[in-house]
Amino acid sequence: MPDVKVTYDKTANAAYIYFTDPQVNVRSAHTYPCDPIDVDGMINLDFDEQGRLIGIEVLAATSKLPEYVLQAAERLDPEGS
């Protein structure tokens, strides 16, 4: 299975899970916001022009993702620099 890239910004408490090759610049053509009541938070699914899932944005990441995922993620906030 290929590696999945995860970035995390502790200041914003937001994570992004990439399902694309980091060497290829794929742009989101459509974002589907999951119902915040159903998922008890905000999760957005990004799709490319062919309708393939290319990434997931997770807000309030500390309440939605396991701690080990956030610890292993590439940090985007100043604390992670």
N, CA, C and O of each residue as an XYZ file, in Angstrom:
324
protein
N       0.852     -1.172      0.000
C       0.000      0.000      0.000
C       0.899      1.237      0.000
O       1.889      1.283      0.731
N       0.561      2.237     -0.814
C       1.383      3.448     -0.844
C       1.238      4.252      0.441
O       0.236      4.163      1.149
N       2.273      5.041      0.716
C       2.213      5.919      1.874
C       1.154      6.992      1.656
O       0.925      7.443      0.534
N       0.527      7.381      2.725
C      -0.447      8.466      2.702
C       0.181      9.631      3.443
O       0.666      9.467      4.563
N       0.176     10.807      2.828
C       0.752     11.986      3.456
C      -0.308     12.645      4.334
O      -1.455     12.816      3.920
N       0.095     13.015      5.560
C      -0.792     13.713      6.480
C      -0.066     14.966      6.953
O       1.091     14.903      7.369
N      -0.755     16.107      6.887
C      -0.219     17.339      7.452
C      -1.118     17.751      8.608
O      -2.305     17.425      8.645
N      -0.513     18.487      9.565
C      -1.269     18.907     10.746
C      -0.813     20.291     11.174
O       0.383     20.562     11.282
N      -1.778     21.154     11.415
C      -1.527     22.491     11.943
C      -2.157     22.553     13.324
O      -3.378     22.624     13.461
N      -1.304     22.524     14.356
C      -1.813     22.506     15.732
C      -2.535     23.802     16.072
O      -3.527     23.783     16.801
N      -2.050     24.930     15.552
C      -2.679     26.224     15.829
C      -4.129     26.229     15.352
O      -5.016     26.713     16.055
N      -4.368     25.693     14.163
C      -5.723     25.631     13.602
C      -6.446     24.354     14.010
O      -7.650     24.219     13.792
N      -5.706     23.413     14.608
C      -6.234     22.090     14.949
C      -6.880     21.448     13.725
O      -7.991     20.920     13.786
N      -6.147     21.510     12.608
C      -6.643     20.991     11.334
C      -5.609     20.047     10.728
O      -4.406     20.307     10.762
N      -6.106     18.951     10.178
C      -5.244     17.983      9.508
C      -5.743     17.783      8.085
O      -6.920     17.992      7.790
N      -4.835     17.377      7.210
C      -5.218     17.057      5.840
C      -4.549     15.744      5.469
O      -3.346     15.563      5.658
N      -5.350     14.838      4.939
C      -4.870     13.525      4.518
C      -4.883     13.510      2.996
O      -5.937     13.660      2.376
N      -3.701     13.326      2.391
C      -3.553     13.358      0.937
C      -3.571     11.938      0.370
O      -2.897     11.047      0.886
N      -4.346     11.739     -0.692
C      -4.374     10.461     -1.397
C      -3.779     10.592     -2.790
O      -4.106      9.815     -3.687
N      -2.909     11.572     -2.970
C      -2.286     11.804     -4.269
C      -0.781     11.710     -4.129
O      -0.236     11.827     -3.031
N      -0.121     11.499     -5.244
C       1.329     11.469     -5.290
C       1.845     12.861     -4.931
O       1.462     13.836     -5.576
N       2.699     12.975     -3.922
C       3.185     14.299     -3.522
C       3.961     15.008     -4.630
O       4.126     16.227     -4.580
N       4.438     14.268     -5.625
C       5.185     14.860     -6.731
C       4.269     15.445     -7.805
O       4.728     16.173     -8.685
N       2.988     15.131     -7.736
C       2.027     15.572     -8.754
C       1.107     16.614     -8.135
O       0.553     16.402     -7.056
N       0.947     17.728     -8.815
C       0.079     18.800     -8.320
C      -1.351     18.551     -8.802
O      -1.695     18.865     -9.942
N      -2.171     17.987     -7.929
C      -3.564     17.708     -8.257
C      -4.422     18.737     -7.542
O      -4.266     18.963     -6.342
N      -5.318     19.353     -8.278
C      -6.179     20.380     -7.692
C      -7.563     19.825     -7.418
O      -8.075     18.976     -8.148
N      -8.148     20.325     -6.351
C      -9.507     19.938     -5.999
C     -10.486     20.627     -6.933
O     -10.441     21.845     -7.106
N     -11.375     19.837     -7.536
C     -12.402     20.390     -8.416
C     -13.731     20.511     -7.684
O     -14.604     21.280     -8.086
N     -13.877     19.744     -6.606
C     -15.136     19.753     -5.861
C     -14.864     19.348     -4.413
O     -14.128     18.396     -4.153
N     -15.456     20.070     -3.490
C     -15.358     19.740     -2.072
C     -16.741     19.377     -1.566
O     -17.706     20.112     -1.775
N     -16.825     18.234     -0.896
C     -18.082     17.799     -0.300
C     -17.954     17.902      1.214
O     -17.208     17.134      1.821
N     -18.670     18.838      1.834
C     -18.624     18.930      3.293
C     -19.540     17.881      3.921
O     -20.727     17.814      3.602
N     -18.991     17.077      4.798
C     -19.810     16.106      5.526
C     -20.682     16.862      6.527
O     -20.283     17.908      7.039
N     -21.839     16.345      6.795
C     -22.764     16.985      7.720
C     -22.116     17.064      9.100
O     -21.832     16.030      9.704
N     -21.875     18.285      9.612
C     -21.174     18.405     10.901
C     -21.924     17.775     12.062
O     -21.309     17.410     13.064
N     -23.219     17.641     11.952
C     -23.988     17.003     13.033
C     -23.761     15.497     12.995
O     -23.588     14.868     14.039
N     -23.762     14.916     11.796
C     -23.560     13.471     11.667
C     -22.166     13.028     12.096
O     -22.007     11.942     12.653
N     -21.154     13.859     11.841
C     -19.782     13.464     12.179
C     -19.268     14.170     13.422
O     -18.110     13.997     13.801
N     -20.119     14.961     14.057
C     -19.764     15.693     15.270
C     -18.507     16.529     15.065
O     -17.579     16.491     15.874
N     -18.494     17.280     13.976
C     -17.356     18.129     13.643
C     -17.431     18.528     12.184
O     -18.498     18.462     11.573
N     -16.310     18.940     11.625
C     -16.284     19.318     10.225
C     -15.225     18.519      9.497
O     -14.040     18.587      9.821
N     -15.668     17.766      8.515
C     -14.790     16.984      7.667
C     -15.181     17.269      6.227
O     -16.352     17.169      5.864
N     -14.188     17.629      5.400
C     -14.434     17.940      3.996
C     -13.716     16.926      3.115
O     -12.549     16.609      3.343
N     -14.416     16.425      2.117
C     -13.835     15.498      1.154
C     -13.538     16.258     -0.129
O     -14.421     16.928     -0.665
N     -12.309     16.166     -0.632
C     -11.920     16.827     -1.869
C     -11.812     15.812     -3.000
O     -11.226     14.742     -2.843
N     -12.394     16.173     -4.147
C     -12.402     15.306     -5.324
C     -11.750     16.018     -6.499
O     -11.825     17.242     -6.612
N     -11.101     15.237     -7.385
C     -10.521     15.827     -8.595
C     -11.584     15.902     -9.689
O     -12.749     15.580     -9.454
N     -11.180     16.324    -10.877
C     -12.132     16.508    -11.979
C     -12.762     15.199    -12.447
O     -13.835     15.216    -13.050
N     -12.115     14.072    -12.180
C     -12.666     12.769    -12.558
C     -13.540     12.167    -11.460
O     -14.048     11.054    -11.601
N     -13.713     12.909    -10.367
C     -14.542     12.429     -9.274
C     -13.833     11.511     -8.302
O     -14.479     10.850     -7.490
N     -12.490     11.459     -8.373
C     -11.725     10.613     -7.452
C     -11.410     11.391     -6.176
O     -11.107     12.583     -6.223
N     -11.486     10.711     -5.051
C     -11.152     11.311     -3.768
C      -9.650     11.569     -3.724
O      -8.849     10.651     -3.897
N      -9.274     12.829     -3.490
C      -7.851     13.176     -3.459
C      -7.375     13.600     -2.078
O      -6.171     13.660     -1.830
N      -8.315     13.897     -1.169
C      -7.893     14.285      0.159
C      -9.059     14.515      1.101
O     -10.206     14.686      0.687
N      -8.722     14.511      2.390
C      -9.716     14.732      3.439
C      -9.179     15.786      4.392
O      -8.084     15.645      4.936
N      -9.958     16.844      4.590
C      -9.622     17.875      5.569
C     -10.398     17.580      6.840
O     -11.611     17.373      6.806
N      -9.692     17.563      7.959
C     -10.325     17.267      9.242
C     -10.098     18.447     10.171
O      -8.969     18.717     10.578
N     -11.174     19.147     10.505
C     -11.108     20.237     11.473
C     -11.419     19.667     12.847
O     -12.112     18.655     12.951
N     -10.921     20.296     13.900
C     -10.993     19.735     15.253
C     -10.318     18.362     15.239
O     -10.835     17.378     15.769
N      -9.147     18.342     14.613
C      -8.439     17.080     14.353
C      -8.130     16.280     15.606
O      -8.156     15.050     15.570
N      -7.839     16.950     16.714
C      -7.494     16.203     17.924
C      -8.664     15.378     18.452
O      -8.454     14.412     19.185
N      -9.883     15.742     18.094
C     -11.036     14.966     18.544
C     -11.468     13.926     17.518
O     -12.334     13.100     17.805
N     -10.876     13.955     16.325
C     -11.297     13.051     15.253
C     -10.250     12.025     14.842
O     -10.595     10.951     14.348
N      -8.980     12.343     15.040
C      -7.916     11.451     14.575
C      -7.115     10.919     15.760
O      -6.975     11.603     16.774
N      -6.588      9.703     15.635
C      -5.756      9.159     16.709
C      -4.504     10.013     16.913
O      -3.959     10.564     15.956
N      -4.061     10.116     18.139
C      -2.898     10.922     18.492
C      -1.660     10.515     17.701
O      -0.880     11.379     17.298
N      -1.460      9.202     17.467
C      -0.264      8.760     16.747
C      -0.243      9.284     15.315
O       0.831      9.503     14.755
N      -1.414      9.489     14.715
C      -1.479     10.041     13.352
C      -1.026     11.497     13.376
O      -0.253     11.921     12.517
N      -1.500     12.258     14.348
C      -1.128     13.659     14.437
C       0.351     13.817     14.794
O       1.008     14.732     14.297
N       0.874     12.950     15.636
C       2.288     13.016     16.004
C       3.189     12.708     14.811
O       4.275     13.275     14.688
N       2.742     11.818     13.938
C       3.545     11.434     12.776
C       3.360     12.382     11.594
O       4.129     12.326     10.635
N       2.362     13.240     11.651
C       2.055     14.136     10.534
C       3.132     15.194     10.341
O       3.823     15.582     11.283
N       3.257     15.648      9.106
C       4.122     16.796      8.812
C       3.480     18.029      9.431
O       2.315     18.324      9.163
N       4.223     18.741     10.247
C       3.677     19.896     10.965
C       3.740     21.157     10.096
O       4.750     21.435      9.449
N       2.648     21.902     10.100
C       2.560     23.148      9.336
C       2.583     24.385     10.214
O       2.723     25.499      9.708
N       2.447     24.208     11.526
C       2.409     25.339     12.442
C       3.824     25.696     12.896
O       4.747     24.898     12.734
N       3.997     26.891     13.462
C       5.326     27.312     13.914
C       5.948     26.367     14.944
O       7.168     26.202     14.965
N       5.134     25.750     15.794
C       5.655     24.829     16.807
C       6.334     23.621     16.153
O       7.303     23.076     16.683
N       5.814     23.219     15.005
C       6.370     22.056     14.323
C       7.601     22.360     13.509
O       8.254     21.441     13.014
N       7.939     23.634     13.357
C       9.109     24.024     12.548
C      10.401     23.771     13.285
O      11.478     24.041     12.753
